[in-house]
């Protein structure tokens, strides 16, 4: 009896990838804001689960491991975070740092509307926002020439201990991390003393992003 063929692995469903299809269908900027309903590990493009994820623990807890387009490290999405994803056309095939900065400034504007001073949100690494050297917004970018696909997760009232539970220490880190573990490196708006809910944060983000997104060039 001959060797049985190895079953094909089903194709991955990339996180928020349907937004690209929606953009192509509508021909205008598209935006999604949501709070994750459960815990999911999301690999950055090119990252490997065996290098980034404590796979046995994730499997035992029933935590799904998925992937996204765009660079950056592997993250854990959980309830208590505000996730934003958008697709739009821009003028340049370059200038990624400038586009990161522009969109992150919109996040600052939205939080300022909730009484969180824009000045405390520091630009760190390639595209992070941090409060007192602790990361509060992680982002990624995927480019298809002039099509820009941005994704970010804002830490509002989630439990950073879950990052240590499911993620290994990353092989590449920004200088400002200084060897800190995930829960020491990251913070949330709640931990910083701001009493805002994810729902309120998303409402403010929605207002700002809907107003600013059409003007991104």
NORQUI-V864297 format. One record per residue. RES is the residue in one letter. PHI is phi in whole degrees, -180 to 180 (NA if undefined). D_LAST is the distance of its C-alpha to the last C-alpha in whole Angstrom. Layout:
BEGIN
RES,PHI,D_LAST
RES,PHI,D_LAST
END
This chain:
BEGIN
X,NA,62
X,-73,59
X,-68,56
X,-75,53
X,-64,50
X,-73,47
X,-58,45
X,-71,42
X,-73,39
X,-62,37
X,-63,34
X,-72,31
X,-94,29
X,-76,26
X,-62,25
X,63,22
X,-68,22
X,-65,23
X,-65,19
X,-62,18
X,-64,21
X,-64,20
X,-61,16
X,-64,18
X,-75,21
X,-90,18
X,71,15
X,-147,13
X,-57,12
X,-128,15
X,-140,16
X,-137,19
X,-129,21
X,-160,25
X,-100,28
X,-56,29
X,-82,33
X,-148,35
X,-91,34
X,-138,32
X,-90,32
X,-123,29
X,-79,29
X,-71,25
X,-57,25
X,86,28
X,-81,30
X,-115,33
X,-61,35
X,-66,38
X,-93,37
X,-108,35
X,-117,36
X,-82,40
X,-63,40
X,-63,44
X,-68,43
X,-61,40
X,-64,42
X,-63,45
X,-89,43
X,72,42
X,-89,38
X,-77,36
X,-109,34
X,-124,31
X,-139,28
X,-129,24
X,-74,21
X,95,20
X,-80,21
X,92,23
X,-84,26
X,-77,28
X,-130,28
X,-116,31
X,-95,29
X,-142,32
X,-54,32
X,97,31
X,-108,28
X,-108,25
X,-101,22
X,-123,19
X,-140,17
X,-148,14
X,-131,13
X,-155,9
X,-98,8
X,-125,5
X,-76,5
X,-116,8
X,-85,11
X,-114,11
X,60,10
X,-61,12
X,-62,13
X,-66,10
X,-69,9
X,-54,12
X,-62,13
X,-62,10
X,-69,11
X,-63,15
X,-65,14
X,-65,14
X,-63,17
X,-56,19
X,-62,18
X,-65,20
X,-71,23
X,-60,23
X,-67,24
X,-105,27
X,89,28
X,-101,27
X,-59,26
X,-60,23
X,-68,25
X,-83,26
X,-90,23
X,-96,23
X,-77,21
X,-138,23
X,62,23
X,-77,20
X,-153,18
X,-81,21
X,-112,22
X,-138,25
X,-119,28
X,50,31
X,68,30
X,-119,30
X,-68,27
X,-127,26
X,-136,22
X,-110,22
X,-137,19
X,-147,18
X,-139,15
X,-124,16
X,-119,14
X,-123,15
X,54,13
X,-89,10
X,-88,11
X,-114,10
X,-123,14
X,-105,14
X,-134,17
X,-146,19
X,-125,23
X,-101,24
X,-88,27
X,-102,29
X,-145,32
X,-86,33
X,-103,36
X,-64,35
X,-61,38
X,-66,37
X,-64,35
X,-68,38
X,-68,40
X,-115,38
X,-115,36
X,-76,37
X,-68,36
X,-69,33
X,-77,34
X,-126,30
X,-138,30
X,-71,28
X,-57,30
X,-73,30
X,-68,31
X,54,35
X,75,37
X,-75,36
X,-66,37
X,-57,34
X,-74,36
X,-84,36
X,-80,33
X,-103,31
X,-140,31
X,-132,31
X,-61,30
X,-64,34
X,-65,35
X,-87,33
X,94,35
X,-98,33
X,-92,34
X,-126,31
X,-92,31
X,-61,29
X,-60,29
X,-67,28
X,-61,25
X,-67,24
X,-62,24
X,-69,22
X,-61,19
X,-59,19
X,-61,19
X,-68,16
X,-66,14
X,-62,15
X,-76,14
X,-92,10
X,-58,9
X,-62,8
X,-95,6
X,-69,4
X,-124,0
END
